[in-house]
């Protein structure tokens, strides 16, 4: 599932195509929104909260979408679609078509879609923790939320979007490795490391979000230290990286860690 850095990049890509423009095409191919036509609405811009994307319109509404596992947004020249050079907008996988005279953005295989009053966005996102990438993030407050999780393992906690929003398995693993913290260490006993974890995750994700990536999803191949590197040498100590799980079924997730740099074993 794309993490907050990817969603932020997608928002910037959609802003470049749509922000400040009036929609000449606004189709929502979603069971509960099939009769809605957004044509004529102006796009104010895009916002994100964790892994959630918000397209804000000048009529006081916001289109909320989530990529889930397979979703993506593609940007096509409107002229190509109108002339039939591309038929991408006719795919059964397309869930949203947001077009202007110059560009048309296609939301493909989206996992969530809602249309709400902008003033009521909190109704959809209010259950989430603070966004790790928010410009006004209060790092100390985010760390306090982590510490309040008590005996829960820190790997599981970092993936809990109601505690802090935006991290997935990649930045969970990379942040823990950077701080030499075991994925199964009790969150409540981390002390100052909780704040360091938030700061590290934010730094890594902002660096990724700033990358120039001309891809459809805004995604890029990331260089990692532990994630996806099972049996390869830890770049810090040379110990083979291991893989296990954090959390409990059915929501347990994969984690990679260095058993020497991050002493601690998964529960049996």
N, C-alpha and C positions, 0 to 999 in steps of 0.2 A: 504494500500500500504506500503511495507517495506520502512523504513526510512534509512538514511545514515549509521547508525550503523550496520544495518543488511547487507547492501550491502558491507560494509568494511569487515565484518566477512566472507561473501561469497567469496570475493576476496582472503582472507587469506587461506580459505579452498581450493580453486582452485589452489592457488600457491603451497600448500603442495602436491597436486596431479600432477601438470603439469609443474611448473616452472623449467626451465633448461632441459626439456625433449623434444624429437622430437615426433611429432604426428604420430602415426601409423594409425590413423583414424580421419578424419576431415570433417564430413558431416554437411552441413547447410541446413536444411529443411525449407526454407523460400522462398516465391514466387519469390522474386527478386534475390535470391542467390542460387537457387536450383542446378545450374550447377557447383558451386564452390566446389573444393576439397582441403582441407588444409593439406592433408597427406604429410608428409615430412618437414613441417615447424616446426621450433623450437619455443617453448614458452618462451619468455623472462620473463614474469610475468604479473600481473594484477594490474590495477590502477582503482581508482574510482573518480568520481566527483559528489557529492550529491548522487542521487539515480541511477546514471549511472555506468555501469561496462565496463571496457576495457580490452580485452585480447590482449596483444601486442606480435607480432610474429617477428622472426628474419629476415623475408623477407621484413620488412618495412611496414607491414600492421597491422591494429588493428581491432579486432572484437568488435563492440559496441553492448551491449545488455542492456535491461531494464526489470525488473521483472513486472512492472505495478502492478495489483492487485493480480494476481494468480500465477505468475511465480516463479520458484525455480530451483536450481541446485542440482542434486544428484550425488554422487560419488560411483562408483561400481568397484569391482575388475574386471579387463579385462578378467581374466581367467574364471570367472563365466559367463560372457556374451558369450564368445567364446564356452564354453562347454554346453550352453543352460540351465545352472543352474538358470540363470535369463534371462527373455525375456524383461526386462524393456526398452531396446533400440529399441524395435519394436513397442512401443506404438505410436499411432497417435498423442499423445500430445507432443512428443519429437520434439524440434525445432533445437537442435544442439547436435552433438556427437563429443566430443573432447577426443580422447583416446591415451594412451601410452601403452607400454608393460605391465605396472603394473596396471594403473588406467584408467577408462573411466568416463568422466563427461558428464552428460546428462542435457541439458537445456530444461526444461519442461514448457509449457504454457508461454513462454517468450512473452513480449508485444512489444518489439522493437528489430530489428537486422539490423546492417549495417556493411559493410566491407569497410574500408577506409585506405588510406595511413596514417601511424602514424603521419606524419608531418602535416596532414590535420584534426586531431581530433577536432581542434577548429571550423571547419565547422559545426560540430554536437553539440558542447558544448559551443560555444562562447557566446550564448545568456544567459547562466546561470550566476547567481551571484557567489561570492566566496564560495568555499566548506567549510562548518563549521568545517569539520574534517581534512582539509588540514594541513600538518605539518607546512607550512609557512603562515598560515592564519594571515592576518593583521586585528586584532580585531577592531582597531580604524576605519579602512577603511570600514569594514563591518557595523559597527554601523552608520557611516556617510550615507551609502546607505539606512539604515532603516529610519534615521531622514529625509532624502530627500523625503520620501513618504508623508510628510505633513499630511493631514487630514484623510488619510486611517487608518482604525483600525489596531492596532498592530497585532492582531490575524491573520487577512487576510494577512498582510504584511509578517509575518514569514512563511506563507505557499507558498508565491510567490517565486518560484525557480529562477526567474530572479533577485531577490533582494539578497537573500542568499540561497544557495543550501544545501539540505540534510534533513531539518526538515519536518515532517508531523504532523498529528494531535496530536500524543502522546507528542512529545517534545515541540511542540508549547504550549500545555496546561500546561505541567509540568514546563517549563521555566517561563511562566507567573505567575504561582502560586508561584514559588520560589521567584520571585521578587515582589510579591503582586501587579501585574499590571493587570488592567482590559483588557480583550480581545478586547474591543471596544475603548480603549484609543487612541487618535490620535498619530500615530507614530512620527510625527514631533515634538510633545511636550514632548517626553520622557526624553530628556536631557541625563544625565549620565546613566540612566536606560537602554538605548539602548545598551550601551557597556556591561552592566551587563547581559543583556539577551543573548547576543552572547556568553559571557564567560560561563554562566550557561548551555546553550544548548550544547556547546562544551564539557564541563565537564561531563554532564550526558551521552552524546552519546559515548564519549571515554570510559567511565566506562563500558557501555554496550558492546561496541565493543571488549573490552579486556576479556569479560567473555568467559570461556571455554564451548562451546556449541556443542556437537557432533550430531547436527541435519542436515537434508538434506539442509535446506534453510539457516542455520546459525542463525536462529531466536531463540528467547527464550521468556519465559514468564517474563514480566517485572513487578517489583513492582512499582506502581504509587501512587501518592498522590491525584490526582483528576481525571485523565483520566479513563473513564469507571466506575466511582464510583458514579453515580447519586444517590441521596438520602442518600448516606452513609455519615458519619461524616467526616468533614475536620480534618485531623490529627493534625492541628495546633490550631484550635479554636473550633471545634466541630459542626460548622454550617453544615447543610446538603448541599452536593455538588449539583449543578444544571447543567443542560445541555441546550445549545442553539446552535446558528449557527453564524459563522463569514463569511463575504463575501456576494456576491450577487448570486442569481440563474443565470445560472445553475451550478456554481462552488462553491456555498456555502458549507461549511464543518462544521461538528459537533465540538463543543468545550465544555469542562467541566470546571467549575470554582467555587470558593467559593465566594458567594456574600458578605461575611463579610471581608475576607482577601483581596479581589480584588473588591472593590466597583465600581459599574458601571453596567448599565443594557443594554441588547441588544436593538438596535433600533427597534421601532415598525413600 
